[in-house]
Amino acid sequence: MVRGTQPGVVFDLDGTLIASAPAIRAVANAYLAEAGLGPPLSVEETIAFVGGGSPMFVDKMLASRGAADPARFEARYAAFQVHYRNADPARNVPYAGAESALDALAAAGHGLALCTNKPGAPTVKVLAALGWEDRFARVVAGDTLPVKKPDPAPLRHAAQAVGAPYVYVGDSEVDAQTAERAGVPFLLHTEGYRHAEVNAIPHAAAFSDWAALPALVAGLAG
């Protein structure tokens, strides 16, 4: 990075800024109950299935209940999306200190953007419920572009609003791979929904306490 600049910061959402597994689990279980597709998901299953976008989540969920059927997937996915769009956004809770970290970064002159695989409609509802509609210069959701993470295009599209240089903050292997493909530093939130050990996920720095993030970003700026 260029010494003396204030890098932009692009964030993932689920498992990074917000603990969304309880909300996603509630959506999944409402759908499973309506469809009569077996027992409800556990928290552990929900976390194991997130990260690759809503279609991948539904695919894994259906497979786990012995309901994998490519011929019926589109209809089942559409039914799931109805529940997702109508879910209570208040179930999504920011991680302790995340909001203060966003405040600190913005005050220090860092441009902020969001890049998530969460579909657009639920993303907008969550941001509105949190009062975060105006926090990010650009919000790129899982259906904003024809491709999703780990394709780097959504991250690059989000970063256009904050300029170069920039860093990506996320919690998962998918996020790390996205940053690597985009050629930018990755900061790993270790308390999210990763499936591998921290040392197995490529990252420039890792943090569990959100109070540490502004200094980590400033350190990358040199």
C-alpha positions in Angstrom: 0.0 0.0 0.0 1.1 3.6 -0.5 2.5 5.1 2.6 0.4 8.0 4.0 -2.9 7.0 2.4 -6.1 6.1 4.3 -7.1 2.7 2.7 -10.7 2.0 2.0 -12.2 -0.8 4.0 -14.7 -3.3 2.5 -16.6 -5.6 4.9 -18.4 -8.9 4.7 -21.7 -8.9 6.6 -22.8 -12.3 8.0 -20.3 -13.6 10.6 -18.2 -10.5 10.2 -20.2 -7.4 11.3 -23.3 -9.3 12.5 -24.1 -12.6 14.2 -26.7 -13.7 11.7 -26.8 -17.5 12.2 -29.8 -17.4 14.6 -31.8 -15.3 12.0 -30.8 -17.6 9.1 -31.7 -20.7 11.2 -35.1 -19.3 12.0 -35.7 -18.7 8.2 -34.5 -22.2 7.4 -36.6 -23.9 10.0 -39.7 -22.0 9.0 -39.2 -23.2 5.5 -38.4 -26.8 6.5 -41.5 -27.0 8.7 -43.7 -25.6 5.9 -42.3 -28.1 3.4 -42.4 -31.0 5.7 -38.7 -31.8 5.1 -37.5 -33.2 8.4 -36.2 -32.0 11.7 -35.1 -28.3 12.1 -31.5 -27.2 11.6 -29.3 -27.0 14.6 -27.1 -23.9 15.1 -24.1 -26.0 14.2 -25.6 -27.1 10.9 -26.6 -23.5 10.1 -23.1 -22.2 10.6 -21.7 -25.1 8.6 -23.9 -24.2 5.6 -23.4 -20.4 5.4 -20.7 -18.6 3.4 -21.3 -19.5 -0.2 -24.5 -17.6 -0.8 -28.2 -18.3 -0.4 -28.5 -20.9 -3.2 -25.6 -22.9 -1.8 -27.1 -22.7 1.7 -30.4 -24.1 0.5 -28.7 -26.8 -1.5 -26.7 -28.0 1.6 -29.8 -27.7 3.8 -31.9 -29.9 1.4 -29.1 -32.4 1.0 -28.8 -32.7 4.8 -32.5 -33.6 5.0 -32.4 -36.1 2.1 -34.3 -33.8 -0.1 -31.7 -33.1 -2.8 -33.6 -33.0 -6.1 -32.2 -30.8 -8.9 -35.6 -30.9 -10.7 -37.3 -29.3 -7.7 -34.5 -27.0 -6.5 -35.7 -23.8 -8.2 -39.2 -24.1 -6.7 -37.8 -24.9 -3.3 -35.3 -22.1 -3.4 -38.1 -19.7 -4.4 -40.2 -20.8 -1.4 -37.2 -20.4 0.9 -36.6 -16.9 -0.4 -40.1 -15.9 0.5 -39.3 -16.7 4.1 -36.0 -15.0 3.9 -37.4 -11.8 2.5 -40.1 -11.7 5.2 -37.8 -12.6 8.1 -37.5 -10.3 11.1 -34.3 -8.3 10.6 -34.1 -7.6 14.4 -32.8 -11.2 14.9 -29.5 -10.0 13.4 -27.2 -8.6 16.1 -23.9 -6.8 15.5 -20.8 -8.2 17.1 -19.8 -6.3 20.3 -17.6 -3.4 19.2 -18.4 -3.6 15.5 -20.4 -0.4 15.4 -17.8 1.5 17.3 -15.1 0.2 15.0 -17.1 1.5 12.0 -17.4 4.9 13.7 -13.7 5.0 14.4 -12.7 4.1 10.8 -15.1 6.6 9.3 -13.8 9.3 11.7 -10.2 8.5 10.6 -11.1 9.1 7.0 -11.4 5.5 5.7 -14.1 5.0 3.1 -16.4 2.0 4.0 -18.2 -0.4 1.7 -20.0 -3.7 2.0 -19.6 -6.9 0.0 -21.7 -9.9 1.0 -23.2 -13.0 -0.5 -26.4 -12.3 1.3 -29.3 -11.6 -1.1 -30.0 -7.9 -1.7 -33.5 -7.7 -0.1 -32.6 -9.2 3.3 -29.3 -7.2 3.3 -31.3 -3.9 2.8 -33.7 -4.9 5.6 -30.9 -5.7 8.0 -29.0 -2.5 7.4 -32.2 -0.5 7.9 -33.0 -2.3 11.1 -29.5 -1.5 12.4 -29.7 2.1 11.2 -26.8 1.4 8.9 -28.3 2.5 5.6 -25.9 5.4 5.2 -22.7 3.8 6.7 -21.4 2.3 3.4 -20.5 4.1 0.2 -21.6 1.0 -1.7 -23.4 -2.2 -0.8 -22.8 -5.2 -3.1 -25.0 -8.2 -2.2 -25.1 -11.7 -3.5 -27.4 -10.8 -6.4 -26.0 -7.4 -7.3 -23.8 -9.0 -10.0 -24.2 -12.2 -12.0 -21.4 -13.8 -9.9 -20.8 -14.2 -6.1 -17.7 -14.4 -3.9 -15.2 -16.0 -4.1 -15.2 -14.5 -7.6 -13.4 -11.2 -7.0 -15.8 -9.1 -9.1 -18.2 -8.2 -6.3 -15.4 -7.1 -4.0 -13.8 -5.0 -6.7 -17.2 -3.5 -7.5 -17.7 -2.5 -3.9 -14.2 -1.1 -3.6 -14.7 1.2 -6.5 -16.7 3.4 -4.1 -13.8 3.7 -1.6 -10.9 3.8 -4.0 -7.5 2.1 -3.9 -5.7 1.0 -1.8 -8.3 -1.0 0.2 -8.5 -4.0 2.5 -11.2 -6.6 2.9 -12.5 -7.7 6.3 -14.3 -11.0 6.6 -14.7 -14.2 8.6 -14.5 -17.2 6.3 -12.5 -19.2 3.8 -14.7 -17.7 1.0 -13.8 -14.2 2.1 -10.1 -15.0 2.2 -10.2 -16.6 -1.2 -12.0 -13.5 -2.6 -9.4 -11.1 -1.2 -6.6 -13.3 -2.6 -8.2 -13.4 -6.0 -8.6 -9.6 -5.9 -5.0 -9.1 -4.8 -5.8 -7.2 -1.6 -5.0 -7.7 2.1 -7.4 -9.7 4.1 -8.3 -9.1 7.8 -9.9 -12.1 9.5 -12.6 -11.8 12.1 -11.9 -15.0 14.0 -15.3 -15.1 15.9 -17.4 -15.6 12.8 -18.4 -18.6 10.7 -15.0 -20.0 9.4 -14.7 -23.8 9.2 -10.9 -24.1 9.3 -8.3 -23.1 11.9 -7.1 -19.5 11.8 -3.6 -20.5 10.7 -5.1 -22.4 7.7 -6.8 -19.3 6.3 -4.5 -16.8 4.5 -4.7 -13.4 6.1 -2.7 -10.3 6.7 -3.9 -10.1 10.3 -6.6 -11.6 12.5 -8.7 -10.2 15.3 -11.3 -11.3 17.7 -11.8 -7.9 19.4 -13.3 -5.2 17.2 -11.5 -2.5 19.1 -8.3 -3.8 17.5 -9.5 -3.3 13.9 -8.8 0.4 13.3 -5.1 0.0 14.4 -4.8 -3.0 12.1 -6.1 -1.1 9.2 -3.8 1.9 10.0 -0.9 -0.5 10.2 -1.5 -1.8 6.7 -1.4 1.8 5.4 2.2 2.1 6.7 
